[in-house]
Amino acid sequence: MEKNEDIIKSLKMYNQEHIIKLLEKLDEQKKTDLLEQLNDIDFHQIMELYENTKKTIEIKENKIEKIAYLDKAKLTKNEKEHFMELGEQVIVSGKYAVVTMAGGQGTRLGHLGPKGTFKLDVYGKGKYLFEILAENLKESNKKYNTIIPWYIMTSKENHKETKEFLEKNNFFGYDKNSVKLFRQGELPLIDIHGKMLIGKNLKVKEASDGNGGVFSSLRTTGMLADMKQKGIKWIFIGSVDNAILKMVDITLLGMAIDRNVQVASKSVIKANPEERVGVFCKMNGHPKVIEYTELPEKMAEEVTNNGELKFGESHIMCNLFTIDAIEKISKEPLIYHSAFKKNPYIDENGKEVIPTEANSYKFEAFIFDSFELFDDIAILRGKREDDFAPVKNKDGVDSPKTAKELYEKYWERQKIKI
């Protein structure tokens, strides 16, 4: 009872009286469900995030500098062999794990269901995105005579469906005892007046907290503890929607070990100044990725003496972390970015409101904001045709059509090499 009184006090303090009115109208079960959810919400954090939406982002140009990287294609034979040897030792000794971020839905692709269950039309019969990743991991297991633990981050929205899909397809031949699913965190949606939206289920409407939520989710769901128990030292984190993602790149891993860093990432050259990707840089002496929406046009177009874009190293969600780095990041609050979107909701009279324009803020942390917590990270420049075939849009750039072409050409080249 006392707990409920505290919740009511918090609702009053943080300008959420519309929820108090709703609670008064609900039956006992619905009331209990909503109060339980409210008990887990950090009202202070949510209001801070709301206040931040009123501030403008300022980037002082003089504090941003180009970041160093190694180009995989230009490594000497000795460098490459040294990196590969270091990387291989970690894989063979069972100290490596892979995390796949698969919390999204395939809505933008016109696909009903989790994005990982989308079938890419390759070789006529097609392959699911989860299937492509499973095949790549199985190939590495065979090559290094090991079984790499595979952790898959789902969301509240798609957890059940993802689990059923993988079980039905027998995890595409992957050792099911080495696969663990865990859920991403969520944050409430807030309207322009700072009020939390209520959904059709008469609970606060929430949305996934962005790919940067992967660190705290690994810790709170017990996955980090599971990795420690297994003796894991390095963790690769990538997304489900890159059809040629190298989850086990011993050159990248060896480079990170050689450079004695806790974080390493692969980049590809930005196609042009306007490409909608985040780029690596150093800001105030720390590594950072600036989103394309936040990079001033003048800086996006700047070139070096050899004619390359000064800020041209694109972040392609191909990241390596030591287990200590993940533990450190999981305890630090990352910056949240807000997105202004259209979301239907239930008003205090219980009526559904379908907005005609954007009406609420969604808050997301980005994985690359964790880079700023470190003095340095190692970056390996790869090639777009070898490393980046994203499936994001229904048509045009980064669509199933472009990913299919990149996937098929990539595997044709591998056959020729053999």
C-alpha positions in Angstrom: 0.0 0.0 0.0 2.8 2.3 1.0 4.5 1.5 -2.4 1.4 2.6 -4.2 1.3 5.9 -2.3 4.9 6.6 -3.3 4.0 6.0 -7.0 1.0 8.4 -6.7 3.4 11.0 -5.1 5.9 10.5 -8.0 3.1 10.9 -10.6 2.1 14.2 -9.0 5.7 15.4 -8.7 6.5 14.6 -12.3 3.3 16.1 -13.9 1.7 12.7 -14.7 -1.8 13.5 -13.2 -3.5 12.0 -16.3 -2.3 8.6 -15.1 -3.8 9.1 -11.6 -7.1 9.8 -13.3 -6.8 6.7 -15.4 -5.9 4.6 -12.3 -9.2 5.7 -10.6 -11.2 4.3 -13.5 -9.5 0.9 -13.9 -10.7 -2.4 -12.4 -8.4 -4.0 -9.7 -6.4 -6.2 -12.1 -5.7 -3.5 -14.6 -4.8 -1.1 -11.8 -2.4 -3.6 -10.3 -0.8 -4.2 -13.7 -0.3 -0.5 -14.3 1.0 0.2 -10.8 3.6 -2.7 -11.2 4.8 -1.2 -14.4 5.0 2.4 -12.9 7.0 1.0 -10.0 9.8 0.1 -12.5 9.9 3.4 -14.3 12.6 5.9 -13.4 10.5 9.1 -13.4 13.5 11.4 -12.8 15.4 9.9 -15.8 12.4 10.3 -18.1 11.9 13.9 -17.2 15.6 14.6 -17.7 15.3 13.1 -21.2 12.2 15.2 -21.9 14.0 18.4 -20.8 16.9 17.5 -23.1 14.6 17.5 -26.1 14.3 21.3 -25.7 18.1 21.8 -26.0 19.9 22.2 -29.3 22.9 20.1 -30.2 26.1 22.1 -30.5 29.2 20.8 -32.2 32.2 23.0 -32.0 34.2 22.3 -35.1 37.6 23.0 -33.6 37.3 20.1 -31.1 36.8 17.5 -33.8 39.7 15.8 -35.5 40.3 12.9 -37.9 40.7 9.5 -36.4 43.5 7.0 -37.1 42.7 3.7 -38.7 44.5 0.7 -40.4 43.4 -0.3 -43.9 43.0 -4.1 -44.1 43.8 -4.1 -47.8 47.1 -2.2 -47.1 48.5 -4.3 -44.3 51.9 -5.9 -44.9 52.1 -9.7 -45.0 53.8 -9.7 -41.6 51.2 -7.4 -40.0 48.3 -9.5 -41.3 49.9 -12.8 -40.3 50.7 -11.4 -36.8 47.1 -10.1 -36.3 45.6 -13.3 -37.6 47.7 -15.5 -35.3 46.7 -13.4 -32.2 43.0 -13.4 -33.2 43.0 -17.2 -33.9 44.4 -18.0 -30.4 41.4 -16.3 -28.8 38.9 -18.1 -30.9 40.5 -21.6 -30.6 40.8 -21.2 -26.8 37.0 -20.6 -26.5 37.3 -17.0 -25.2 35.1 -15.4 -27.9 31.4 -14.8 -28.1 29.0 -13.2 -30.5 26.0 -10.9 -29.8 23.4 -10.3 -32.5 21.1 -7.3 -32.0 17.7 -8.5 -33.4 15.1 -6.5 -31.5 13.7 -4.8 -34.6 10.7 -5.5 -36.7 10.8 -5.7 -40.5 8.2 -3.0 -40.9 10.3 -0.8 -43.3 10.8 -3.9 -45.5 7.1 -4.5 -45.7 7.8 -7.7 -43.6 5.5 -8.7 -40.8 7.6 -10.1 -38.0 11.1 -9.8 -36.5 13.7 -8.6 -38.9 15.8 -11.7 -38.5 12.9 -13.7 -40.0 13.1 -11.8 -43.2 14.0 -14.0 -46.2 16.6 -12.6 -48.6 16.0 -13.8 -52.1 19.4 -15.3 -52.7 20.1 -18.2 -55.1 16.4 -18.5 -56.1 15.3 -20.3 -52.9 16.2 -17.5 -50.5 17.7 -17.5 -47.0 16.5 -15.9 -43.7 18.7 -13.3 -42.2 19.1 -15.5 -39.1 20.0 -18.4 -41.3 22.8 -16.4 -43.0 24.3 -15.5 -39.6 24.0 -19.1 -38.4 25.8 -20.4 -41.5 28.6 -17.9 -41.0 29.1 -18.8 -37.4 29.0 -22.6 -38.2 31.7 -22.0 -40.8 33.9 -20.4 -38.2 33.2 -23.2 -35.7 34.4 -25.7 -38.3 37.4 -23.7 -39.2 38.6 -23.2 -35.6 37.2 -26.4 -34.2 35.1 -24.7 -31.5 31.5 -23.7 -30.7 31.2 -19.9 -30.4 28.5 -18.9 -27.8 25.8 -16.9 -29.7 23.7 -14.4 -27.7 20.7 -12.9 -29.5 19.1 -9.7 -28.2 15.3 -9.6 -28.9 12.7 -7.0 -27.8 9.6 -7.3 -25.7 7.7 -7.0 -29.1 9.4 -9.8 -30.9 10.9 -12.2 -28.2 8.3 -14.8 -28.4 8.1 -14.9 -32.2 11.9 -15.0 -32.5 12.2 -17.8 -30.1 9.5 -19.8 -31.8 11.0 -19.2 -35.2 14.5 -20.3 -34.2 13.1 -23.4 -32.5 10.9 -24.3 -35.4 13.9 -24.1 -37.7 16.1 -26.0 -35.3 18.4 -22.9 -35.0 19.5 -23.6 -38.6 21.7 -26.4 -37.4 23.5 -24.3 -34.7 24.1 -26.0 -31.4 21.0 -24.8 -29.5 22.7 -25.2 -26.1 25.2 -22.5 -27.3 22.4 -20.0 -28.2 20.8 -17.7 -25.6 18.1 -15.1 -26.2 17.8 -12.0 -24.0 15.5 -9.0 -24.1 16.4 -5.4 -24.8 15.3 -2.7 -22.3 12.5 -0.2 -22.9 11.7 3.4 -22.1 8.3 5.3 -22.0 7.1 7.4 -24.9 6.6 11.1 -23.9 4.3 13.7 -25.5 5.3 17.3 -26.2 4.1 18.3 -22.7 6.2 15.7 -21.0 3.3 13.3 -20.3 3.8 9.6 -20.7 1.6 8.0 -23.4 -0.9 5.3 -22.4 -1.3 2.3 -24.9 -4.4 0.2 -25.7 -3.5 -2.3 -23.0 -4.0 0.6 -20.5 -0.3 0.6 -19.5 2.4 3.2 -20.2 3.5 2.9 -23.9 7.1 2.0 -24.2 9.6 1.5 -27.0 13.0 -0.2 -27.1 15.9 1.9 -25.7 18.1 1.7 -28.8 21.1 -0.5 -29.7 23.1 1.2 -26.9 20.8 -0.6 -24.5 22.6 -3.8 -25.3 25.2 -3.3 -22.6 22.9 -2.8 -19.6 20.6 -5.6 -21.0 23.5 -8.0 -21.1 24.2 -7.3 -17.5 20.6 -7.2 -16.1 19.5 -10.4 -17.9 22.5 -12.4 -16.6 24.1 -12.8 -20.0 27.3 -11.0 -18.9 27.6 -13.4 -15.9 27.1 -16.3 -18.2 29.9 -15.1 -20.4 32.2 -14.7 -17.4 31.4 -18.2 -16.3 32.4 -19.5 -19.8 35.7 -17.6 -19.6 34.8 -15.3 -22.5 37.3 -12.4 -23.0 36.2 -10.8 -26.3 32.7 -10.1 -27.5 31.6 -9.2 -31.0 28.4 -7.1 -31.3 26.7 -6.7 -34.6 23.2 -6.3 -36.1 20.9 -8.9 -37.7 20.5 -7.0 -41.0 24.0 -7.1 -42.6 24.0 -10.1 -45.0 27.8 -10.2 -45.3 28.7 -9.3 -41.7 32.0 -10.9 -40.5 31.2 -11.8 -36.9 34.5 -13.7 -36.6 37.3 -11.5 -38.2 40.6 -12.7 -36.7 42.4 -9.7 -38.3 40.2 -7.2 -36.5 40.5 -9.2 -33.2 44.3 -9.5 -33.6 44.7 -5.8 -34.3 42.7 -5.0 -31.1 45.0 -7.3 -29.1 48.1 -5.9 -30.7 47.1 -2.3 -30.1 46.1 -3.2 -26.5 42.7 -1.5 -26.7 39.4 -2.6 -25.2 37.3 -1.7 -28.2 37.8 -2.2 -31.9 35.5 -1.5 -34.9 35.4 -2.0 -38.6 34.7 0.9 -41.0 34.1 1.3 -44.7 34.7 4.5 -46.7 31.7 6.7 -46.9 30.2 6.5 -50.4 29.7 10.3 -50.7 29.4 13.3 -48.3 25.6 12.9 -48.2 25.5 9.2 -47.3 23.3 8.7 -44.3 25.8 7.0 -42.0 27.6 7.9 -38.8 31.3 8.6 -39.1 34.3 8.1 -36.8 36.3 11.0 -35.4 38.0 12.1 -32.3 36.2 14.7 -30.2 37.9 16.3 -27.2 40.6 13.6 -27.5 38.1 10.7 -27.3 36.9 8.4 -30.1 33.4 9.2 -31.2 30.9 8.5 -34.0 28.9 11.6 -35.3 25.6 10.8 -36.8 25.0 12.1 -40.3 22.2 14.4 -38.9 24.7 16.0 -36.5 27.7 16.5 -38.8 27.8 20.0 -40.3 27.7 20.0 -44.1 31.1 21.8 -44.4 32.8 19.1 -42.3 31.1 16.3 -44.2 32.6 17.6 -47.5 36.1 18.2 -46.2 38.8 16.2 -47.9 42.4 15.2 -47.0 45.5 15.9 -49.2 45.0 12.6 -51.0 41.4 13.6 -51.9 39.6 11.3 -49.5 36.9 12.5 -47.2 38.4 13.7 -43.9 35.5 12.2 -42.0 34.9 9.3 -44.2 35.2 6.2 -41.9 31.6 4.9 -41.7 30.4 3.0 -38.6 28.8 -0.2 -39.9 27.8 -1.8 -36.6 30.8 -4.2 -36.6 32.2 -3.8 -33.1 34.4 -5.8 -30.7 34.6 -5.3 -26.9 36.6 -6.9 -24.1 34.3 -8.3 -21.4 35.7 -5.7 -19.0 34.7 -2.9 -21.4 31.2 -4.2 -21.6 31.0 -4.4 -17.8 32.2 -0.8 -17.5 29.8 0.5 -20.2 26.9 -1.4 -18.7 27.2 0.6 -15.4 27.5 4.0 -17.1 24.5 5.9 -18.4 24.9 6.6 -22.1 23.6 9.7 -23.8 20.0 9.2 -25.1 19.0 10.6 -28.5 15.4 11.6 -29.1 13.3 10.9 -32.1 10.0 12.7 -32.7 7.4 10.3 -34.0 3.7 9.6 -34.5 2.2 7.4 -31.9 -1.5 6.6 -31.2 -2.5 6.6 -27.5 -5.4 6.4 -25.1 -6.5 9.7 -23.5 -7.6 10.1 -19.8 -11.2 9.3 -20.8 -10.2 5.9 -22.3 -10.6 7.0 -25.9 -8.0 6.2 -28.5 -6.4 9.1 -30.3 -4.8 8.6 -33.7 -2.5 11.6 -34.4 -2.1 12.9 -37.9 1.4 14.2 -37.2 4.4 13.5 -34.9 3.3 13.9 -31.3 5.8 12.1 -29.1 9.4 11.4 -28.3 11.1 8.1 -28.4 14.5 7.8 -26.5 17.4 5.7 -27.8 21.0 5.1 -26.8 23.4 4.3 -29.6 26.1 1.7 -29.2 28.8 4.0 -30.5 28.2 6.6 -27.7 30.1 4.1 -25.5 33.3 4.8 -27.4 33.7 8.1 -25.7 34.3 6.3 -22.4 37.7 5.1 -23.7 40.9 7.0 -24.5 41.3 5.1 -27.7 39.8 2.4 -30.0 41.3 0.5 -32.9 39.7 0.9 -36.3 40.2 -1.4 -39.3 39.0 -0.2 -42.6 37.3 -2.9 -44.6 35.7 -2.9 -48.0 32.0 -2.3 -48.7 31.8 -5.2 -51.0 33.3 -7.5 -48.4 31.7 -6.2 -45.2 28.5 -4.2 -45.7 25.3 -5.4 -47.3 22.6 -3.9 -45.1 18.9 -4.8 -45.5 17.1 -1.6 -44.2 14.8 -0.2 -46.9 12.1 -1.8 -49.0 13.5 -0.3 -52.2 16.6 1.7 -53.4 19.7 2.0 -51.3 20.4 -0.7 -48.6 17.4 -2.7 -49.8 16.9 -6.5 -50.2 17.8 -6.0 -53.9 21.2 -4.4 -53.2 21.9 -6.8 -50.4 21.2 -9.8 -52.6 23.6 -8.6 -55.2 26.4 -7.9 -52.7 25.8 -11.3 -51.0 25.9 -13.3 -54.2 28.9 -11.5 -55.6 30.8 -11.9 -52.3 30.3 -15.7 -52.2 31.2 -16.0 -55.9 34.5 -14.3 -55.1 35.1 -16.7 -52.1 34.6 -19.7 -54.4 37.2 -18.3 -56.8 39.7 -17.8 -54.0 39.3 -21.5 -53.0 
